[in-house]
Amino acid sequence: MKVTVDNKDYDSENLNEVANKAVAKLQIILNKEQQLNSDYEDLQIVKDHHLKLLRNELSKDELAELSEDKKVKEIK
């Protein structure tokens, strides 16, 4: 397998055991980093959705309060 480090290509078959273990660990880390970035993007979408729902519900509550205030004023 070809490995590129600092813009230089290496054949993993020519690397020693320590270097090959480091390559394997780096692959795991890079895959995990990619997964975390994807999870973060998904969380942002879900967060935005729930904020939208909350804002909508708060607006409904504010409208209901305004309606109640109007009723109280009309009664007086």
DRENDO-1510 file (C-alpha; in Angstrom, 1 decimal, always signed):
<recs>
REC; n; res; u; v; w
REC; 1; MET; +0.0; +0.0; +0.0 .
REC; 2; LYS; +1.2; +3.5; -0.8 .
REC; 3; VAL; +1.5; +5.9; +2.1 .
REC; 4; THR; +2.1; +9.7; +1.6 .
REC; 5; VAL; +3.7; +11.7; +4.4 .
REC; 6; ASP; +4.8; +15.3; +3.9 .
REC; 7; ASN; +4.2; +15.0; +0.1 .
REC; 8; LYS; +6.5; +12.0; -0.1 .
REC; 9; ASP; +5.3; +8.6; -1.2 .
REC; 10; TYR; +6.3; +5.4; +0.6 .
REC; 11; ASP; +5.5; +1.7; +0.1 .
REC; 12; SER; +4.2; +0.3; +3.3 .
REC; 13; GLU; +5.9; -3.0; +2.6 .
REC; 14; ASN; +9.2; -1.2; +3.0 .
REC; 15; LEU; +8.3; +0.4; +6.3 .
REC; 16; ASN; +9.3; -1.1; +9.6 .
REC; 17; GLU; +6.9; -2.4; +12.2 .
REC; 18; VAL; +6.7; +0.8; +14.2 .
REC; 19; ALA; +6.0; +2.9; +11.1 .
REC; 20; ASN; +3.3; +0.4; +9.9 .
REC; 21; LYS; +1.6; +0.6; +13.3 .
REC; 22; ALA; +1.7; +4.4; +13.2 .
REC; 23; VAL; +0.1; +4.3; +9.7 .
REC; 24; ALA; -2.6; +1.9; +11.0 .
REC; 25; LYS; -3.3; +4.2; +14.0 .
REC; 26; LEU; -3.4; +7.3; +11.8 .
REC; 27; GLN; -6.0; +5.6; +9.5 .
REC; 28; ILE; -8.1; +4.9; +12.5 .
REC; 29; ILE; -7.8; +8.4; +13.8 .
REC; 30; LEU; -8.6; +9.9; +10.4 .
REC; 31; ASN; -11.7; +7.7; +10.0 .
REC; 32; LYS; -12.8; +8.7; +13.5 .
REC; 33; GLU; -12.2; +12.4; +12.8 .
REC; 34; GLN; -14.3; +12.1; +9.6 .
REC; 35; GLN; -17.1; +10.3; +11.5 .
REC; 36; LEU; -17.1; +13.0; +14.3 .
REC; 37; ASN; -17.3; +15.7; +11.6 .
REC; 38; SER; -20.3; +13.9; +10.1 .
REC; 39; ASP; -21.9; +13.5; +13.5 .
REC; 40; TYR; -21.4; +17.2; +14.3 .
REC; 41; GLU; -23.1; +18.2; +11.0 .
REC; 42; ASP; -26.0; +15.9; +11.8 .
REC; 43; LEU; -26.3; +17.4; +15.3 .
REC; 44; GLN; -26.3; +20.9; +13.9 .
REC; 45; ILE; -29.3; +20.0; +11.7 .
REC; 46; VAL; -31.2; +18.4; +14.6 .
REC; 47; LYS; -30.4; +21.3; +16.9 .
REC; 48; ASP; -31.6; +23.8; +14.3 .
REC; 49; HIS; -34.8; +21.8; +13.9 .
REC; 50; HIS; -35.6; +21.8; +17.6 .
REC; 51; LEU; -34.8; +25.5; +17.9 .
REC; 52; LYS; -37.2; +26.2; +15.1 .
REC; 53; LEU; -39.9; +24.1; +16.9 .
REC; 54; LEU; -39.2; +25.9; +20.2 .
REC; 55; ARG; -39.3; +29.3; +18.6 .
REC; 56; ASN; -42.6; +28.4; +16.9 .
REC; 57; GLU; -44.1; +27.2; +20.3 .
REC; 58; LEU; -42.9; +30.3; +22.1 .
REC; 59; SER; -44.5; +32.5; +19.4 .
REC; 60; LYS; -47.8; +30.6; +19.9 .
REC; 61; ASP; -47.5; +31.2; +23.7 .
REC; 62; GLU; -46.8; +34.9; +23.1 .
REC; 63; LEU; -49.8; +35.2; +20.8 .
REC; 64; ALA; -52.0; +33.4; +23.4 .
REC; 65; GLU; -50.8; +35.8; +26.1 .
REC; 66; LEU; -51.6; +38.8; +23.8 .
REC; 67; SER; -55.0; +37.4; +23.2 .
REC; 68; GLU; -55.6; +37.0; +26.9 .
REC; 69; ASP; -54.4; +40.6; +27.6 .
REC; 70; LYS; -56.8; +41.8; +25.0 .
REC; 71; LYS; -59.7; +39.9; +26.6 .
REC; 72; VAL; -58.9; +41.4; +30.0 .
REC; 73; LYS; -58.8; +44.9; +28.6 .
REC; 74; GLU; -62.1; +44.4; +26.7 .
REC; 75; ILE; -63.8; +43.2; +30.0 .
REC; 76; LYS; -62.6; +46.3; +31.9 .
</recs>
